[in-house]
Amino acid sequence: MSVIYYNTLVSDNIFTIEGLNGRPSLEGQIEVYGAKNALLPAMAAACLVEGETHLENVPGIADVGQMTRILEGLGAYVTRGEKALTISAKEMGGTVLDSAAAKSLRASILLIGPVLARLGRVTFPHPGGDLIGERPIDLFVRAFESLGATFSSDGNSYVLEAPNGLNGGEIFFRGITVTGTETVMMAATLAKGPVTLKNCAMEPEVIATADLLRGMGARITGDGTPTITISPSALFAPSKPFRIIPDRIEAASFLALGALSAKHLDVTNVEPRHLDAVIDMLNEMGVETSISKDAIAVRAREILKPIRVRTHEYPGFATDAQPPFMVLLTQAEGESVLIESIFDGRLNYTSELVQMGANITLLSPHKAKVIGKTPLKAASINTPDIRAGLAFILAASIAEGTSTVMSANLIDRGYESIEKRLQAVGLSIIRS
Ligand code: EPU
């Protein structure tokens, strides 16, 4: 058994999983919760208005706690209810993001647009997060400079200033950035003139953020296409609670689980049209999917076909769904190729799958060759990030023997009570 340490171990953050040893037996329904990557921009958007913003279908994930800490540090109030959050930014006057919390969470960068636009200044550290590769902020800085902000750095933190407000203008994003599109779009709602954003991310979470902003009176068109236009308007607190969309990455992960180890798995509360790329891959591999309005049923197949796939911005195959699908490729008969086009460190975790018996060769940091089908054996694995952590649970579920997945706290960042939901469909997984 191999142990690779990426993070300090915490004693109650270990999952112990009994592998099914290639005998698919999971069965039942598993519900997808609200999307982390739609919730975090919604929490940031709440800072644009003085009244209360109510959010529904809020998942109980650790990242909400970190984002709450940063919001409270700025002077906002956050109240948690049952799957709900209320954010009141009426008295928000702080412009300095809590450094420790902001460094622990890449999504803290989402706050810079709303805080800069509303208060004329924001101070923030280089945002941290997962070990999945380089995550620069050049596209954010260039966009805000185009709207008249000035940028400076003292070596420890960055400052963006626009004391007289942001101007209108046209921005071309040299690279497609999801949180960049979201935070600049949020800031643009308070700009003095119209703003046009080109080469935008088209993810459903960008559309969801625009929907929330429209509920605040913003005039936004083109979200879901490469060009978004934001026209000046007066913002107000949304009158209705805003419902967070289902997490398409969680859905994709559960579908991969079902295709690996279920007799029958009904993945519920999904938005099937957000999963075109995933459904297409499953079907090409020979996995049948039965799709209804808000659920997708799937089951394991004896023989899976290999495929060639490349991660891509939406509507392509999401980089966040790549690790669980890598596990599926290890069970396909023949040679698959997976190209990771978004992050340069996002195939590093595959060394752990190799320790479990997978035949994966990294042809470059961005390209993996997978030869299957290989039985997997139990291992003790430490997770480097949210998505690889979930992939390790999937790998352990089909392995022979008892595996341990450590640093489960990282998985908690994106998946609420994952062990309880997996136990309910028959997986033997306990946290200790
Ligand atoms: N990039 C730059 N310069 C920038 C910004 C980004 O070069 O200023 C590059 C990045 O280095 C990367 C690419 O652009 O190579 C895409 O990064 P993007 O900015 O789109 O990523 P992000 O907005 O920081 C969001 C998700 C990630 C998801 C990526 C890609 C949130 C809160 N996070 O990150 O989710 O992997 O988009 O789809 O929405 C996760 O949930 O586990 C996760 C990592």
Boltz pocket constraint, residues with backbone or C-beta under 6 A from the ligand:
constraints:
  - pocket:
      binder: B
      contacts: [[A, 36], [A, 37], [A, 40], [A, 106], [A, 107], [A, 130], [A, 134], [A, 135], [A, 136], [A, 137], [A, 138], [A, 139], [A, 140], [A, 175], [A, 176], [A, 177], [A, 178], [A, 179], [A, 180], [A, 319], [A, 320], [A, 341], [A, 342], [A, 343], [A, 344], [A, 386], [A, 387], [A, 414]]
      max_distance: 6.0
